[in-house]
Amino acid sequence: MTTDIHRDLSFDRTVYAGADSSDLADNGGRGAFMFSVDSLWSIFRLEKPFSVVADGENVLMNVSATRRFNSFSEKCFVPASPEMEGNPLLFPQENVSRKFRWFFTEYRYNAVYAGIDSLPVPLDRYLSPEEQRNFLLKVVVPEGSNGVELYNSLDKINTSFSRWINANVFTVAYGAIKGFLSPEQLAVAESEKEKVFTSMTKRDMLGWTPEQFCRQFDSLMAGAPFFHEVYVRNSSAIDSAYHESEKVLEYFSLSFENRVNLPGKVVRTDAPVLDDGTPVWKVDCYRLLYGDYELDAVSRETNIWAIVLTFIILAAAIYFLLQSSGILKSKPEQ
């Protein structure tokens, strides 16, 4: 995503996405975006598509959507699907300010993406604050560590993080079906829960459906299975309860680079990367697990007219000063 901020504080926003052939043919690629692309957005096919890495895979960006906004008070994005409702990546608190300083004008862009704290299992149960900071924000390499030691440390954190994700999926799925169990079934499920949890959360559960969860629970519990049978009888209600609670996990499928072009030259920013003078931040929900994620950049644009005007005023002042002191008085003719 690229945001071009103008001197009057209006801005153009361009979002890039990868559209498949059917979406391109049917609606010009509008379905590739996580937000609703209405008539105010202009859709373009890129003459030179480019690749970006998302979730470890190369994704070809072949379409763009551009829109002009008068100010950041306007709502930029409307989620394209119910799963994206409430996604903090689509609703940052953004603002831009301008301060006149005579010889230059200062522009400041600021955005705050709200942290995520609504997941059923707290991350603190699996990662310490230091591990969270290293894994979610920026790796701090201990002095004297080599590559093998760093790899082993991050691999250990990644294993704990994966189990935390699985714990959330397990908690949401179990909670969705729990209310449909009979008292006898619930008593059995509760007695088997810890054993099944330990075994099940060693797998990759992200993306599991409630039906998959029920089949796996049945295969791991002792005695006669009943989870899938209960699911079949109440599938619609269980699916609805599951997806409502699991919706926040869908937020993690969205990530992007945020590039901001300000008038003048950037003189201060917290962006980790400056690409030919443009601040670039990577934004995803994993960073928001650590708390609010703030983006800040300040630029200065030289006011050439102010410099010229100052020079003219100084020159005029010096001239009149010399004139009044008599230094510039012409000598009388002999």
MARROVEX-363603 format. One record per residue (C-alpha): x, y, z. Coordinates in Angstrom, 1 decimal. Example, Ala and Ser with C-alpha at 12.3 -4.5 7.8 and 13.67 -1.06 7.14 Angstrom:
REM residues 2
REC     px     py     pz
REC   12.3   -4.5    7.8
REC   13.7   -1.1    7.1
//
This chain:
REM residues 334
REC     px     py     pz
REC    0.0    0.0    0.0
REC    1.3    3.4   -1.0
REC    0.0    6.7    0.4
REC    1.0    9.9   -1.4
REC    0.3   13.0    0.8
REC    0.0   16.4   -0.8
REC    0.7   19.9    0.5
REC   -3.0   20.6    1.2
REC   -3.0   17.3    3.3
REC   -5.2   15.5    0.8
REC   -3.8   12.1   -0.2
REC   -3.9    9.4   -2.9
REC   -3.9    5.8   -1.6
REC   -3.0    2.9   -3.9
REC   -3.4   -0.7   -2.8
REC   -1.9   -3.6   -4.7
REC   -3.3   -7.2   -4.8
REC   -2.9  -10.4   -6.7
REC   -6.0  -11.4   -8.7
REC   -6.6  -14.8  -10.3
REC   -7.6  -15.2  -13.9
REC  -11.3  -15.7  -13.2
REC  -11.5  -12.6  -11.0
REC   -9.8  -10.6  -13.6
REC  -12.2  -11.8  -16.3
REC  -15.4  -11.4  -14.2
REC  -14.9   -8.1  -12.4
REC  -11.5   -6.7  -13.3
REC   -9.8   -8.0  -10.1
REC  -12.0   -6.3   -7.5
REC  -12.4   -9.6   -5.6
REC   -8.7   -9.7   -4.8
REC   -8.9   -6.9   -2.2
REC   -9.8   -7.3    1.4
REC  -11.9   -4.2    1.3
REC  -15.0   -3.3   -0.8
REC  -13.9   -1.6   -4.0
REC  -16.7    0.8   -4.9
REC  -17.0    3.3   -7.8
REC  -14.7    5.8   -5.9
REC  -11.8    3.5   -6.5
REC  -10.0    3.2   -9.8
REC   -8.9   -0.3  -10.7
REC   -5.8   -0.8  -12.9
REC   -4.1   -3.9  -14.3
REC   -0.4   -3.5  -13.8
REC    1.7   -3.5  -17.0
REC    4.6   -4.8  -15.0
REC    3.3   -7.2  -12.2
REC    5.7   -7.7   -9.3
REC    6.1  -10.4   -6.6
REC    6.0  -10.0   -2.9
REC    6.5  -12.6   -0.1
REC    3.4  -13.2    2.0
REC    3.2  -16.0    4.6
REC    6.4  -17.5    3.1
REC    5.0  -17.7   -0.4
REC    5.6  -15.5   -3.5
REC    2.4  -13.7   -4.5
REC    2.1  -11.9   -7.9
REC    0.7   -8.4   -7.6
REC   -1.1   -7.7  -10.8
REC   -3.8   -5.2  -10.0
REC   -4.1   -1.9   -8.1
REC   -6.9    0.2   -6.6
REC   -6.4    4.0   -6.3
REC   -8.5    6.6   -4.6
REC   -8.2   10.3   -3.7
REC   -9.1   11.3   -0.2
REC   -9.6   14.9    1.1
REC   -8.4   14.1    4.6
REC   -7.8   11.2    7.0
REC  -11.1   11.9    8.6
REC  -12.7    9.9    5.7
REC  -13.1    6.2    6.2
REC  -10.6    4.5    3.9
REC  -11.7    0.9    3.9
REC  -15.0   -1.0    4.2
REC  -14.3   -4.8    4.8
REC  -15.2   -7.0    1.8
REC  -16.4   -9.9    4.0
REC  -17.8  -10.4    7.5
REC  -14.6  -12.2    8.5
REC  -12.7   -8.9    8.2
REC  -15.1   -6.8   10.3
REC  -13.2   -5.4   13.2
REC   -9.8   -6.2   11.7
REC   -7.5   -3.5   13.2
REC   -5.4   -3.5   10.0
REC   -8.3   -1.9    8.1
REC   -9.1    0.7   10.8
REC   -5.9    2.5   11.9
REC   -6.0    5.9   13.6
REC   -4.2    8.0   10.9
REC   -3.6   11.7   10.8
REC   -1.2   14.1    9.1
REC   -0.3   17.6   10.2
REC    1.5   20.6    8.7
REC    3.5   23.3   10.5
REC    4.9   26.4    8.9
REC    8.4   27.4   10.0
REC    9.1   30.3    7.6
REC   12.2   28.7    5.9
REC   10.6   25.3    5.7
REC    7.2   23.6    6.2
REC    7.1   20.5    8.4
REC    4.7   17.6    7.7
REC    4.1   14.7   10.0
REC    2.3   11.4    9.3
REC    1.2    9.3   12.3
REC   -0.8    6.0   12.4
REC   -1.7    3.7   15.3
REC   -2.9    0.2   14.7
REC   -4.7   -1.0   17.8
REC   -3.2   -4.1   19.6
REC   -5.1   -7.4   19.6
REC   -6.0   -8.7   23.1
REC   -9.3  -10.4   22.4
REC   -8.0  -14.0   21.8
REC   -9.2  -16.6   24.2
REC   -5.8  -17.8   25.3
REC   -3.3  -15.2   26.5
REC    0.1  -15.3   24.7
REC    1.8  -14.8   28.1
REC    1.1  -18.4   28.9
REC    3.4  -19.5   26.1
REC    5.9  -16.7   25.6
REC    7.7  -14.4   28.0
REC    7.6  -10.6   27.2
REC   11.2  -10.8   25.9
REC   10.3  -13.7   23.6
REC    7.3  -11.9   22.3
REC    9.3   -8.7   21.6
REC   12.0  -10.7   19.7
REC    9.5  -12.9   17.8
REC    6.8  -10.3   16.9
REC    8.6   -7.0   16.6
REC   12.4   -7.1   16.1
REC   15.0   -9.7   16.9
REC   17.6   -8.6   19.4
REC   20.7  -10.8   18.9
REC   22.5  -11.5   22.1
REC   26.1  -10.4   22.1
REC   28.4  -13.3   21.2
REC   25.7  -15.5   19.7
REC   26.3  -17.3   16.4
REC   23.8  -18.3   13.7
REC   23.2  -21.8   15.1
REC   22.4  -20.4   18.6
REC   20.1  -17.8   17.2
REC   18.3  -20.4   15.0
REC   17.8  -22.7   17.9
REC   16.4  -19.9   20.1
REC   14.0  -18.7   17.4
REC   13.0  -22.3   16.6
REC   12.1  -22.9   20.3
REC   10.0  -19.7   20.3
REC    8.3  -20.6   17.1
REC    7.3  -24.0   18.5
REC    5.7  -22.3   21.5
REC    4.0  -19.8   19.3
REC    2.5  -22.5   17.1
REC    1.2  -24.3   20.2
REC   -0.4  -21.0   21.3
REC   -2.2  -20.7   18.0
REC   -3.4  -24.3   18.3
REC   -4.5  -23.7   21.8
REC   -6.7  -20.9   20.6
REC   -8.2  -23.0   17.8
REC   -8.8  -25.8   20.3
REC  -10.4  -23.5   22.9
REC  -12.7  -21.9   20.3
REC  -13.8  -25.3   18.7
REC  -14.3  -27.0   22.0
REC  -16.3  -24.0   23.3
REC  -18.5  -24.1   20.2
REC  -19.6  -27.7   20.6
REC  -19.6  -27.9   24.4
REC  -23.0  -26.4   24.7
REC  -24.5  -29.1   22.5
REC  -23.3  -32.1   24.6
REC  -25.5  -33.9   27.1
REC  -24.5  -33.8   30.7
REC  -23.1  -37.3   30.4
REC  -21.2  -36.5   27.3
REC  -19.9  -33.3   28.8
REC  -18.6  -35.2   31.8
REC  -16.7  -37.6   29.5
REC  -15.4  -34.8   27.3
REC  -14.1  -32.9   30.3
REC  -12.3  -35.9   31.7
REC  -10.6  -36.5   28.2
REC  -10.0  -32.8   27.4
REC   -6.4  -32.4   28.8
REC   -5.2  -35.6   27.2
REC   -6.8  -34.7   23.8
REC   -5.5  -31.1   24.1
REC   -1.9  -32.2   24.6
REC   -2.0  -34.6   21.6
REC   -4.0  -32.4   19.3
REC   -2.1  -29.1   19.8
REC    1.1  -30.7   18.6
REC   -0.4  -30.5   15.1
REC   -1.0  -27.6   12.8
REC   -4.7  -26.7   13.6
REC   -4.9  -23.3   12.0
REC   -7.7  -23.5    9.4
REC   -9.4  -26.5   10.9
REC  -13.2  -26.7   10.6
REC  -15.4  -27.7   13.5
REC  -16.1  -31.0   11.7
REC  -12.3  -31.7   11.5
REC  -12.0  -30.9   15.2
REC  -14.8  -33.3   16.1
REC  -13.3  -36.2   14.1
REC   -9.9  -35.6   15.7
REC  -11.4  -35.5   19.2
REC  -13.2  -38.7   18.6
REC  -10.1  -40.5   17.3
REC   -8.0  -39.4   20.4
REC  -10.5  -40.0   23.2
REC  -11.0  -43.3   25.0
REC  -14.3  -45.0   24.9
REC  -17.1  -44.6   22.4
REC  -16.8  -41.5   20.2
REC  -19.7  -39.0   20.0
REC  -18.3  -35.6   19.0
REC  -18.9  -36.0   15.3
REC  -22.3  -37.4   15.9
REC  -23.2  -34.3   17.9
REC  -21.7  -32.1   15.2
REC  -23.8  -33.7   12.4
REC  -27.0  -33.1   14.4
REC  -26.2  -29.4   15.1
REC  -23.7  -28.5   12.3
REC  -25.3  -25.2   11.4
REC  -25.4  -23.8   14.9
REC  -21.9  -25.1   15.8
REC  -20.4  -23.7   12.6
REC  -22.0  -20.3   13.3
REC  -20.8  -20.3   17.0
REC  -17.3  -21.4   15.9
REC  -16.8  -18.8   13.1
REC  -18.1  -16.0   15.3
REC  -15.5  -16.8   18.0
REC  -12.7  -17.8   15.5
REC  -13.1  -14.7   13.4
REC  -10.2  -12.9   15.0
REC   -7.9  -15.7   13.8
REC   -8.8  -14.8   10.2
REC   -7.2  -11.4   10.8
REC   -3.8  -12.9   10.6
REC   -4.2  -13.8    6.9
REC   -3.8  -10.1    6.0
REC   -0.5   -8.4    5.9
REC    1.0   -5.6    3.8
REC    3.8   -3.0    3.4
REC    2.8    0.6    4.2
REC    4.8    3.2    2.2
REC    4.2    6.9    2.8
REC    5.4    9.7    0.6
REC    5.4   13.1    2.2
REC    6.2   16.5    0.7
REC    9.9   17.4    1.0
REC   12.5   15.2    2.5
REC   12.0   12.8    5.5
REC   14.1   13.9    8.4
REC   12.8   11.6   11.1
REC   10.9    8.3   11.2
REC   10.5    5.1   13.1
REC   10.3    3.1    9.9
REC   12.7    0.2    9.8
REC   13.4    0.7    6.1
REC   13.9    3.9    4.0
REC   13.5    3.0    0.3
REC   15.0    5.9   -1.7
REC   13.8    8.3    1.0
REC   10.3    6.7    1.4
REC    9.5    5.2    4.9
REC    8.4    1.6    4.7
REC    6.7   -0.4    7.5
REC    5.6   -4.0    7.4
REC    2.2   -4.3    9.0
REC    0.4   -7.5   10.2
REC   -1.6   -8.7   13.1
REC    1.3  -10.6   14.6
REC    2.9   -7.3   15.5
REC   -0.3   -6.2   17.1
REC   -0.2   -9.1   19.6
REC    2.6   -7.2   21.4
REC    0.4   -4.0   21.7
REC   -0.4   -0.9   19.7
REC    1.8   -0.5   16.6
REC    2.7    3.1   15.8
REC    4.0    4.5   12.5
REC    5.6    8.0   12.5
REC    7.4   10.0    9.9
REC    8.3   13.7    9.7
REC    9.4   15.6    6.6
REC   10.6   19.1    5.8
REC   10.1   21.0    2.6
REC   12.2   24.1    2.0
REC   10.1   27.3    1.3
REC   12.1   28.8   -1.6
REC    9.9   31.8   -1.7
REC   10.6   32.6    2.0
REC   14.4   32.4    1.4
REC   14.1   34.7   -1.7
REC   11.8   37.1    0.2
REC   14.1   37.2    3.2
REC   17.1   37.9    0.9
REC   15.1   40.8   -0.7
REC   14.1   42.2    2.7
REC   17.7   42.0    4.1
REC   19.1   43.5    0.9
REC   16.6   46.4    1.1
REC   17.3   46.9    4.8
REC   21.1   47.0    4.3
REC   20.6   49.4    1.4
REC   18.5   51.9    3.4
REC   20.9   51.5    6.4
REC   23.9   52.4    4.2
REC   21.9   55.2    2.5
REC   20.9   56.7    5.8
REC   24.4   56.6    7.2
REC   25.7   58.5    4.2
REC   28.0   55.7    2.9
REC   26.1   55.5   -0.3
REC   25.7   59.3   -0.7
REC   27.1   60.5   -4.0
REC   30.2   62.8   -4.0
REC   29.5   66.5   -5.1
REC   30.8   67.4   -8.5
REC   34.1   69.4   -8.6
//
